[in-house]
Amino acid sequence: MPVRSPGPSRADLIADAALLLLAERGMRGLTHRAVDETAGLPQGSTSNHARTRQALLETAVRRLAEREAQVLTPDEMPAAQDGRDGVDGLVDGLALALHRYLTGHRDLLVARYELALEATRRPGLREFYDAAGKRFRDPLTVLITEAGSRDPARHVLSLVAFCDGMLFSCVAGSFHTAVPTLDELRKGFRELMSGMLRR
């Protein structure tokens, strides 16, 4: 008899439902009752898992970080790949990540914007949100250093700002109907990296 792979845990169902609600209804639409209904769980399930709104928001941030980490795995974003230098590997990895976000994970991005705005009003969530974001900035610092940056902290800020600006513009901003191709994103990153690294 074949072994069935286990489905998502109740905690993941709750967190995924919270992210979906944030994307579809915004922060006002995120309630414990709505999460129960969206996840198809008995009433009270979300309250048992995350008793307060703060706990529910932290659950959403934690799950968001997990799902965003799956958009592009570390193995797909090497500093050097197939004999190419670190710059080429970084350019290809960043372009691929953004293209995947824009073509297959727009709901995650909208949920992230909702949580980021809420974090500006909740110091406790701000600390939690920033800690989750650090999981992405630290590896990027290593990669940009390996690519030859002489000022990694400043260059990481520039890269993150470029990524965030591109994602916001193409998901919620004035370019929401104009998703760039993978090649166009590569060209943009190459131009940015060439300027930073003077290549």
Secondary structure, DSSP 8 states (H G I E B T S, - for coil): ---------HHHHHHHHHHHHHHHH-GGG--HHHHHHHHT--TTHHHHH--SHHHHHHHHHHHHHHHHHTTS-GGGS-SS-TT--HHHHHHHHHHHHHHHHHHH-HHHHHHHHHHHHHHTT-HHHHHHHHHHHHHHHHHHHHHHHHTT-S-HHHHHHHHHHHHHHHHHHHHTSTTTT----HHHHHHHHHHHHHHHHT-
